[in-house]
Amino acid sequence: MTITEKPAAATPADSAPRKDLAAVVYNPIKVDLDNLKRLVGAEQTAAGWPETLWLETSEDDPGQGQAAEAIAARASVILVAGGDGTVRAVGEVVHGTDCALALLPSGTGNLLARNLKLVLDDLELSVRSAFTGRDRTIDVVLIDIEREDKSVDRHTYLVMAGLGLDAKMLANTDDDLKKKAGWLAYVKALLAVGKDSRDLHFRYRLNQKPEQSLRAHTIIIGNCGSLPAKIELLPDAAVDDGVFDIIVLKPGGIFGWLQILGKVIWENGVLSRTRLGRKFKTREVDALNYATGTELVLRLHHPEEIELDGDGFGKAVALKTWIEPGSLIIRVPQDA
């Protein structure tokens, strides 16, 4: 079995992070570069830091190579301007080093920033925090994905990995339509996926316990659990608790989907916000199960689409995923 890994940044003494150098890794499609350069320049001057490094992502390299370049230049903080895919790619290289990651979220799309409770629509504050904020550590989840040809590639994810509904939807999303029609592309993909009634059939071993077999519609492993529209998919998940959370969906029909919607939308999203509301929460239902762990090994009966942090990663026949607690430094505002 061959493991293919993205090259990690070296961490010898001669490449140790410099105290006062910033780098910006940015997705040119996601940012107003002129405005971003103006804001970074102002904060860089106010802090008395040297000239910031500017590293643009590409379709072939969504952030790993740029992050490695920044670390080789001894940057102490990397500002990431892009969506969760860009953040994931940079975090894949930066985790385990002394370099901090500063998020420059664009709108409501950045799920890691949302789960860290960072301000989503104030770029000036986000940039200032990169130069003047404090550091906190979060967990990172690693995953080995085995393919049909028996090769294995290793990645990291910071938000969620999924098999089933979300992964199939991403695989069916038309990228050209997404550029032209936005969310309508996801609606089209969801309708296409809705016609696929085939369950996932797999064997799994959680936390090195005895192997078990299961059929399910969708399985999601999350480092954090909040989605847009105040949906709490994994209500107990936290980015720094040393475990990942798992949700398994087994609807089995309309009534099952109603159970799932009731738990996720009503109980997790509404009742859980108050002490009184939590008293009315129901027990676990048949259509939805939760678990936590530090290591999960899973083998599918058929190849299935898999997604990491909202990006499709092709088809998997097996996977092993495990957590590295506190292995990524995030730069946040002083009062966060």
N, C-alpha and C positions, 0 to 999 in steps of 0.2 A: 504493500500500500504506500503510495507516494503522497507526501504532504507538501502542498505548495503554499508558501507564506509570503506576504508582503514584507520587504526588507524593513526591519526596525531600525530606528535611529541608534547609532552607537553612543555610548555614554562614558568614554574614557575621560581622564582628567583634562585633556586638552580640548574637549568639547563640552565641558561643564557650562551650565547656563551663566551668561553674563548678567550682572545685577540690573543693568539699565538699558536693555535693548529689546525693542518690540518688533514683531513681524506681523503682517496682515496676509492671511490666506483668504482669497475671495473668489467667489463664483461670479464672473462678469455678467451673467444673465440676471443675477439676483440683486445687484447693488447699483446705486448711483455713485460711480467711482469718484467723480469730481467733488461731490459733497462729502464723501467719506474721507478723501484725502485732506480736505479742508479741516474737518473735525480732528482727525488724527494729528495733523500738523500743529494745530493749536494746543492740544494736550501734550504733545511731545515737547514743544517749546516751553510750556508752563512747568513741566516736570524736569526740564533740563536734560532730557534724554537725547542720544544721538539719532541720526536719520533712521527712520523706520524702514524695514525691508518690505517690499511689496511683491507678493507671489500669487500669480493667477492660476486658477485651476483650469482643467481642460476635460474634454470628454474621455480622453485616454487616461488622464490622471486627475481624479476628483479631489485630491488633497494629500495623499500619502507622501508623494515625492516632494511636494512643497513643504510639508511639515518636517520631513527629514532634512531638507535644505536649511530651514530655519533653525533647527536644533544644531546642525553642523556649524552654523554661524554664531552659535552660543546665545541665541535669543532666550530671554527669561520669560516672555509671555507671547503667545500667539493669539491674535485677534482673528476669529473665524467669522467671515461674512458670507452667509449662505444658508441653505436649509439644513435639515437633519442629516441628509446624506453627506454634505460637506463636513459637518461636525463629526460624524461617525468616522469618515476617512482620516481626518486629522487626529482624532482621538486614538485611532488604531495605532498610530506611530508615537504619539506623545505620552500615552499612559506608561507608567513605570519610570518616567524621567522626572527631573526637578523643574521642568518647564510647565508654566501654567497656561490654561486655555481660557480665553475671554470670549464670550458669545455676543455676537452682534445680530440679534434676531431680526427677521424681516416680517412684520405683521404677526399673524397668529399661527404661522406654520411650524415654528420651531418648538417641538414637543419637549426637548430637554430643557430649554429655557423656561417653558411653562411649568414644568415639574419642579424646577429650582425656584419658582415664584419670582422670576426676574421680570422687569418691565419689558413689554414686548414692542412698544411703539415709541420709544424715546432713544433714538440712535445717539444723540449727544451724550445722554447719561451713560449709555452702554460703553461708549468710547472712553469717557472720563473714568469710569470704573476700572477699565483695563489698566490705566496708569496709576490710579490712586486707591483701588479697592483692596480687599483682603482675600486671602486664599482659603478655600475649603476643599476637602477631598471627597470624592464620590467613588462608588464601585464601578467596575467595568466588567462586562460579560464577554468571554471568549467563546468561539464556536468553531468546531471542525465539521465541515460539511462533506460527506462522502457522495460522489457522483456515480452515475451508471457505469462509467468506465473504471471504477474502483479508485480513482484519484481522490485526494482529500485536500481541500483548501481551507485555510484558517483565516478568520476575520474576528473583529470585535463588534459589539453593538452596545449602545448606551441607553436606548429607550426600550425597544421590543423586537423580538423575533417571532415570526408567525408562519404556521402551516394551515392551509384551509382557505376560508373565505377571503381574508385580507390579501394573502399571497396570490390567490387566483385572480382577484380583482385587479391587482397591480399588473399581473402578467397579461391581462386582457385590455389594459388601458392603452388607447391609441395616443402615442406621444404627440403626433401632429395635431390631433383633435384637442388634446389637452392645452396646447399652446394657443389654439384659436378659441376654444369654448370653455376652458377652465374646468369647473366642477361637473359640467355636463358630460365630459369624457368619463368621469368616474361613474356617473349614473348609467351610461351605456355599458360600461364594463360590469357593473353590479348586476344589471339585467341579464347579461350574458352568463355570468357566474351562477345566477339564480336557477338557470336551467340544468346545472350540473348537480345532481342529487347524490353523487358518489361520496361516501364517507372516507375519512382517513382510517386505515387499519394498520396498527403498529404494535410493536412490543417495546417496552421501555423499562429502564431501571433508574429510579430516583434516589439520590443520596446513597448509592451502593447497596440498596435494599434488594430483595429478590425480584427478578424480572417478572413483569406482568404484561398481559395483552389487553388492548382496548380498541374500540371503535369510537370515533368522534367526528364531528363536523369540522371543528376548528380547534387548534391548540396555539396559545400565545404565551411566550415566556417574556416577562417584563422586568426590567431594572427599575422602572417607574410606571405609574398607571393612569395618569390624567390625560384625557384627550380634549380636543376643542369642544366648544359648546358645553363645557362643565360636565363632561361625561367622565365618571370615575370607573374605568374598566377594571382596574385592580386597586381597590380602595385602600388596602393596607401596604401597598408597595412604597418603598422609599429608596432613594438613590444611594443611601449611605448606611443601610442596615445589615450589610454583609450577606444577604440572600437575594435570590430572584423569586418573583411570584409567578405562578402559572394559573391560567384559566383554561378550562376545557369546556367546549360547547357541544352538547349532545341534544339538540332540539327534538328530533323525531317527529316533527309535525308542527302545525300552527300553535297548539297549546304550549309546546315546548318553547317556541319563539316568544310567546307572550310571557312565559316565565322568565326568560332571559332579559327581555326588555324591562320587565317589572323590577328585576334585581338591579340591572345596570343603570337604567335611567331614573327610576323612582327611588329605590332604596339607597343605592350608592350615591346618586347625584342629588337627592333631595333630603331624605330622612336622615342620612348620616351626618348632615351638617349641624344638627342640633342634638342636645342631650335628650330632649323629649322624643325627637324623631327616632333616635337609635333604639328606643324601647319598643318601637313597633316593627323593627326589622324581623323578617322571617328567617328560619333556618335554611341551610343549603337545600337547593331544589335539584331534582333529578337531571334537569336540562343543563345545569351549570355547576361545575365543581372548581374549587380553588385548592392550591397547594403551594408550598414554598420549598426551596432547596438551594443547594450549593453546586450540585452536579446532576445533569440529566443525560442519559444515553438512550437514544431512540432509534429504532430501525423500522422503516416502513415496508409494507408488502408491495407497494407500487411506487414508482418515482412521483414526487409531489413538488409543486412550486413552493419556494420558501422566500420570505422577505425579511430584511434586516433594516430597522429604522426607516421604514417606508419606501425602501428600494427593493425591487425584485432581484433575486440572486439565483435565478435558474431553478433547476430541479434537483432535489436531494433524494437519496435512497436511505440515508442514515445521517445522524448527527450526534455529536457530543458537545455539550455546552456547560461551562463552569464559570464561577465568579471569582474575580480578583478584587477583594475588598480594599477600598481606599487607595486605588492605584492611579487615579487621575486627579490632578489639581485643577480646580476651577477658580478663576478670579471673579469675585462678586463685589457688589457695592459694600461699603463699610457697614451700612445699616441693614444689610440683607441677612 
